[in-house]
């Protein structure tokens, strides 16, 4: 979902750049360097990573509920990178999808991004509130901002996904 953004961060870390937005080192910045530019560590510091969710490297989360039922959405990190979300499109209700298949898209002010199924599952429903309030994903990505409800085919596959600590490390924050 955010491979280009992660490549940019990897580049920044490799060359010792501290601002992931403009790729400058502190000693080479102009006096009026944009104050909104921050390091990845500063960005992640304010994000949440619930322990009751599992995560993918494409920045989706899955939270198991009763039996094989689960909710899926995008992570706090993902919504932060996308910016203000303006539209959510899911047209896979009733379909069984394999892991890594596209189940929908989210549209932000400047970009559209595909949503990938974390595990094989049947899409049972979607969060209709996102039709009129896509910003719920920005405000509460693990609560009001869930995107789809699914029936997981193999619940053991969920255990193979990243836990909160591994996902934090993946996006750059060490505990």
C-alpha positions as CSV (number, residue, x, y, z in Angstrom):
1,X,0.0,0.0,0.0
2,X,2.7,2.4,0.9
3,X,5.8,0.8,-0.7
4,X,7.0,4.1,-2.2
5,X,6.7,5.9,1.1
6,X,8.6,3.2,2.9
7,X,11.3,3.3,0.2
8,X,11.6,7.0,0.8
9,X,12.0,6.4,4.6
10,X,14.6,3.7,4.0
11,X,16.5,6.1,1.7
12,X,16.3,8.8,4.3
13,X,17.6,6.4,7.0
14,X,20.4,5.1,4.7
15,X,21.8,8.5,3.9
16,X,21.4,9.9,7.4
17,X,18.6,12.3,6.5
18,X,16.5,13.4,9.5
19,X,13.5,15.0,7.7
20,X,11.6,12.3,5.7
21,X,9.6,15.0,3.9
22,X,12.3,17.1,2.3
23,X,15.2,14.7,2.8
24,X,17.5,17.3,4.4
25,X,20.0,17.0,7.1
26,X,19.7,19.5,10.0
27,X,23.0,21.2,9.1
28,X,22.0,21.8,5.5
29,X,18.4,23.2,6.1
30,X,17.5,26.7,5.2
31,X,16.8,28.9,8.2
32,X,13.0,28.8,7.4
33,X,12.8,25.0,7.1
34,X,9.2,23.9,7.1
35,X,8.2,23.3,10.8
36,X,5.6,20.7,9.7
37,X,8.3,18.4,8.4
38,X,9.1,15.8,11.0
39,X,11.1,12.7,11.4
40,X,9.5,9.3,11.2
41,X,10.1,8.7,14.9
42,X,8.2,11.9,15.7
43,X,5.3,10.8,13.5
44,X,5.0,7.3,15.0
45,X,5.3,8.5,18.6
46,X,1.7,9.8,18.4
47,X,0.2,6.7,16.7
48,X,-1.6,3.8,18.3
49,X,-1.0,0.1,17.8
50,X,-3.6,-1.9,19.7
51,X,-2.4,-5.3,21.0
52,X,-5.7,-6.9,20.2
53,X,-5.0,-6.5,16.4
54,X,-2.7,-8.2,14.0
55,X,-1.1,-6.2,11.2
56,X,0.2,-6.6,7.6
57,X,3.1,-5.0,5.9
58,X,0.6,-3.3,3.6
59,X,-0.7,-1.5,6.7
60,X,-4.1,-3.2,7.2
61,X,-5.1,-4.5,10.6
62,X,-7.4,-7.3,11.5
63,X,-9.2,-7.8,14.9
64,X,-10.7,-11.2,15.7
65,X,-14.1,-11.0,17.4
66,X,-16.3,-14.1,18.2
67,X,-15.5,-17.4,16.5
68,X,-14.2,-16.7,13.0
69,X,-15.7,-13.2,12.6
70,X,-13.2,-10.2,12.4
71,X,-13.0,-6.6,11.5
72,X,-10.5,-5.1,9.1
73,X,-9.3,-1.6,8.5
74,X,-6.2,0.5,7.8
75,X,-3.7,1.3,10.5
76,X,-3.2,4.6,12.2
77,X,0.2,4.8,10.4
78,X,-1.5,4.3,7.0
79,X,-4.2,6.9,7.6
80,X,-1.5,9.4,8.7
81,X,0.4,8.8,5.5
82,X,-2.6,9.1,3.3
83,X,-3.9,12.3,4.9
84,X,-7.6,13.3,4.9
85,X,-9.7,10.5,3.5
86,X,-12.6,11.5,1.4
87,X,-14.0,8.3,0.0
88,X,-14.0,4.5,0.7
89,X,-15.0,2.0,-2.0
90,X,-15.7,-1.6,-1.2
91,X,-17.6,-3.7,-3.7
92,X,-16.6,-7.2,-2.5
93,X,-19.4,-7.9,0.0
94,X,-20.4,-11.5,-0.2
95,X,-17.2,-12.6,-2.0
96,X,-14.5,-14.9,-0.6
97,X,-11.1,-13.4,-1.2
98,X,-7.6,-14.9,-0.8
99,X,-4.9,-13.2,1.3
100,X,-3.4,-10.2,-0.4
101,X,-6.3,-9.8,-2.9
102,X,-7.7,-6.3,-3.2
103,X,-11.0,-5.8,-1.3
104,X,-11.5,-2.1,-1.9
105,X,-9.9,1.3,-2.1
106,X,-9.6,4.4,0.0
107,X,-9.3,7.9,-1.6
108,X,-7.6,10.7,0.1
109,X,-7.4,14.3,-1.1
110,X,-4.3,13.6,-3.2
111,X,-4.1,9.9,-3.8
112,X,-6.0,6.6,-4.0
113,X,-4.8,3.4,-2.4
114,X,-5.8,-0.2,-2.7
115,X,-6.9,-2.2,0.4
116,X,-5.5,-5.8,0.7
117,X,-7.2,-8.7,2.5
118,X,-4.9,-9.8,5.3
119,X,-6.0,-13.4,5.3
120,X,-8.4,-15.6,3.2
121,X,-11.9,-14.5,4.3
122,X,-15.5,-13.9,3.1
123,X,-16.6,-10.2,3.2
124,X,-19.7,-10.2,5.3
125,X,-20.4,-6.5,5.6
126,X,-19.0,-3.0,5.4
127,X,-19.1,0.0,7.6
128,X,-21.9,2.1,6.0
129,X,-21.0,5.1,8.2
130,X,-17.9,5.6,6.0
131,X,-20.2,6.5,3.1
132,X,-20.9,9.8,4.8
133,X,-18.0,10.0,7.3
134,X,-14.8,8.6,5.6
135,X,-12.9,10.8,8.1
136,X,-13.8,8.2,10.8
137,X,-10.8,6.3,9.5
138,X,-8.6,9.3,10.3
139,X,-10.2,10.0,13.7
140,X,-10.5,6.4,15.0
141,X,-8.9,3.9,12.6
142,X,-9.4,0.9,15.1
143,X,-12.9,1.9,16.3
144,X,-15.4,3.8,14.2
145,X,-13.1,3.6,11.2
146,X,-13.3,-0.1,10.6
147,X,-13.9,-0.9,7.0
148,X,-15.2,-4.4,6.5
149,X,-16.5,-7.3,8.6
150,X,-15.3,-10.7,7.5
151,X,-15.6,-14.4,8.2
152,X,-12.1,-15.8,8.3
153,X,-11.6,-19.1,6.5
154,X,-8.5,-20.2,8.6
155,X,-8.2,-18.4,11.9
156,X,-4.7,-19.8,12.4
157,X,-3.6,-17.6,9.5
158,X,-4.3,-14.6,11.6
159,X,-1.6,-15.7,14.1
160,X,1.0,-15.6,11.3
161,X,0.5,-11.8,10.9
162,X,2.5,-9.2,12.7
163,X,1.7,-8.4,16.3
164,X,1.7,-4.8,17.6
165,X,5.4,-4.9,18.6
166,X,6.5,-6.3,15.3
167,X,4.4,-3.8,13.4
168,X,5.8,-0.9,15.4
169,X,9.3,-2.1,14.5
170,X,8.3,-2.5,10.9
171,X,7.2,1.1,10.6
172,X,10.3,2.3,12.5
173,X,9.5,2.6,16.2
174,X,11.4,0.5,18.6
175,X,9.9,-0.2,22.0
